[in-house]
Amino acid sequence: MKVYAAFVLTAAALAANCAPAAGQDFPVRARLHGGPAEYTAGGAPRAFALDLANATGADRREVHAVVMLIDDRRALFPAQIAMEYADGAGDWHPVSFEHTDNDENVAVLGGENGPGTVVPARATVTVRLRLRFAPGTPAGRVTASATVMQRKGDDGDWVGESDPYAFRTLPAAPTGHAPWAHAPTATTATTATTAPTASTATTASMPPTASAAPKAPASPTTSTPPVSRTAPALAATGAHRPPAGPLSTAGALLLAGGVLLLAARRRKPRRSRRRGGRPDDGPRRGSGARTA
């Protein structure tokens, strides 16, 4: 839905600029890991992964991972970024980024209109990713992060956030570069996705996306909870969900999501603890905040 897409992008921008205090407890613990320290512009894709670990005793449904890339020079755009994720069958699908007025490059894995994924209670879902940058991408430091949203109709809750994953982009090698076969561009329309189905496997992935027409130019470690069962793999099955309607530019999305930004602040998990030092599983009764 258009409103939810605005919420997701706004909350992701908020997360990037308002990191939680030490000891912040989220119901879903996100972790970016396995990535290289350097990417050469025009080089081959480099692999890393995103873990989504459910620290609660209840399944988390309609979970969406939002990836953000931001460079120190504020010179990176979506046309220079090629990110893909693997589905349950091992096929790779492109991720479409949007560029915000704050020079962040933001993408929802599986698309804003996708059904999201299910993270079972006390289990971890792992999404395999790979990333490369176009020839001519400016050299410098880039920080990647992941924000986790749980959809609630047209609204949603901020339920997780990764630590930053910092790396550097390097100039293209003088001997040339790999063919730039995949270079997704910034989206100005919502993305259609296929619904996932869960099956048993040790690694899970996101459903595929079908990007809209081409558009103009466009983070990590926390401890994971014990895993009590095998994480499900998300297969590339299901009917496509049509886009709810065109999105405006990312800047207009953030403007339109001003009220939702306040909602994201309000729903940010509290750091309250129960007697005896145990983390609280959610907001206290009477706090006025919704549980995720």
Buried (B, 14 or more C-beta within 10 A) or exposed (E): BBBBBBBBBBBBBBBBEEEBEEEBBBBBBBBBBBBEEEBBBBBEBBEBBBBBBBBBEEBBEBBBBBBBBBBEEEEBBBBBBBBBBBBBEEEBBBBBBBBBEBBBBBBBBBBBBBBBBBBBEBBBBBBBBBBBBBBEBBBBEBBBBBBBBBBBEBBBBBBBBBBBBBBBBBEBEEEEBBEBEBBBBBBBBBBBBBBBBBEEBEBBBBBBBBBBEEBEEBBBEBEBBEBEEBBBBBBBBBEBBEBBEEBBBBEEBBBBBEEBBEBBEBBBBBEEEEEEEEBEBBBEEEEEBEBB
